[in-house]
Structure formats: C-alpha cells, structure tokens
Amino acid sequence: MRYKVSMDMIKRATAILELLLVFPGALFMATLFARNLQPAPFEPAQSVRRLVD
C-alpha cells in the first residue's frame, strides 16, 4: 500500500511540474494568436504586442 501512495504522489508532482513548464510557452503562443486576431490599431492587439515585443 505504501508503494502505491508514493507512486501517486510522484505522478501528481510530475504532472504539476509538466504544467508549470508548458504554461509559459502556451501563454506566448496564445499572445501570438491574439495579436494576429485583430488589426493593430485596436486595444487588445496593442496590449498583446507589448507582451510579445
């Protein structure tokens, strides 16, 4: 039983670490997508441009 509990904790910790490592890249890709979504003069595109540049 102890083995199963420790493996569950290791799997959970690994999943959290993977999410933390993937999140910045996913956020960057989302900002690139949002920048191309609207023409440049509109406010959301300007805000995203500041994040990317």
N, C-alpha and C positions, 0 to 999 in steps of 0.2 A: 504494500500500500504506500509506503513512504516513497518508493521509486516513482510511482505514478504521480504523486503530488509534486515532486520536484521536477519531473518532466513537464507537467502542466505549467508550472511557474516559468520554466526555461522557455517554453513555447510562447507564453504570453509576453515575456520580456523581449524575446526575439521579434515578435510581431510589432510591439510598440517601437522598438528600435528601427525596424524597417519603415514604419510610418513616418518617424521623425526624419529619416534620411531621404525619403521620397518627397515629403511635403514641400521643401523649398523649390525643387525642380518643377513640381506640379503647379505651384503658385506662379513661377516665372513663365511657364507655358501658358497659363490662363491669362496672364497680363499681356503676353504677345497676341493671343487670340482677341482679347478685348480691345487692344489698340487698333487692330485691323477691322473691328466690327463697325466702328463709326468713323465718319470723316474727322479730320484733325481739329477743326475749329470748335467742336463740341467738348464740353467739360469732361465727361468720363474718359475720352481719348487723351486729353491733356494730362489728366491725373495719372493714367497708366503710362504715358510717355515719360513722366518724371520718375516713375518706379523703374522702368526698363533702362533709361539712359543714365 
